[in-house]
Amino acid sequence: MDAGGEPNALSFEAALGRLEEIVRLLERGEAPLDQSIDLYQEGDRLRRLCEERLKSAQARIDAIALGPDGRPRGTVPFDGS
């Protein structure tokens, strides 16, 4: 992995940046087959990580409780499921 370390240790922005880099490399079609397969697998892991982080962020946003006037009045507990 070019960015170093486990994918889960990457920030969303770093994972997305690496995923974009992998897409560019694969689109050029210059990598040998084995390297292309490795890049594809890494890209798939990063895609799943980004998707997971986005879903988590959406759940946190959805947990914001709105008052009768439509303005945020606090949050509700987020159970992570």
C-alpha positions in Angstrom: 0.0 0.0 0.0 1.5 3.3 -1.1 0.1 5.4 1.6 1.6 3.2 4.2 0.0 1.1 7.0 -3.4 -0.5 7.2 -6.3 1.1 5.2 -8.3 1.6 8.4 -5.5 3.8 9.8 -6.0 6.3 6.9 -8.2 9.3 7.2 -11.2 9.5 4.8 -9.4 12.1 2.7 -6.2 10.0 2.5 -8.1 6.9 1.5 -10.1 8.8 -1.1 -6.9 10.3 -2.5 -5.2 6.9 -2.8 -8.4 5.5 -4.4 -8.3 8.2 -7.0 -4.6 7.5 -7.6 -5.4 3.8 -8.1 -8.2 4.6 -10.6 -5.9 6.8 -12.6 -3.2 4.0 -12.7 -5.7 1.4 -13.8 -7.3 3.7 -16.4 -3.9 4.2 -18.0 -3.6 0.4 -18.5 0.1 0.5 -18.2 0.5 -1.7 -15.1 1.3 -5.4 -15.6 -1.6 -7.8 -14.9 -0.5 -8.9 -11.4 0.0 -5.3 -10.3 -3.3 -4.3 -11.8 -5.0 -7.1 -9.8 -3.2 -5.9 -6.6 -4.3 -2.3 -7.3 -7.8 -3.4 -7.9 -8.0 -5.3 -4.6 -6.5 -2.3 -2.7 -8.9 0.0 -4.4 -11.8 -2.2 -3.4 -10.7 -2.2 0.3 -10.4 1.6 0.1 -13.8 2.0 -1.5 -15.4 -0.1 1.2 -13.6 1.9 3.9 -14.8 5.2 2.4 -18.3 3.9 2.1 -18.3 2.8 5.7 -17.0 6.2 6.9 -19.6 8.0 4.8 -22.4 5.9 6.3 -21.1 6.5 9.8 -21.0 10.3 9.2 -24.5 10.2 7.8 -25.8 8.3 10.9 -24.2 10.9 13.1 -25.8 13.7 11.1 -29.2 11.9 11.2 -28.8 11.7 15.0 -29.0 15.5 15.4 -32.4 16.2 17.0 -34.4 19.0 15.5 -36.8 21.2 17.6 -40.3 22.2 16.5 -38.8 25.3 14.8 -36.5 23.1 12.7 -33.3 24.2 14.4 -30.9 21.7 16.0 -31.7 21.3 19.7 -29.1 18.6 20.5 -28.3 15.1 19.6 -29.8 11.7 20.2 -27.6 8.8 21.3 -26.0 7.1 18.4 -25.7 3.3 18.9 -23.5 2.8 15.8 -25.7 0.2 14.2 
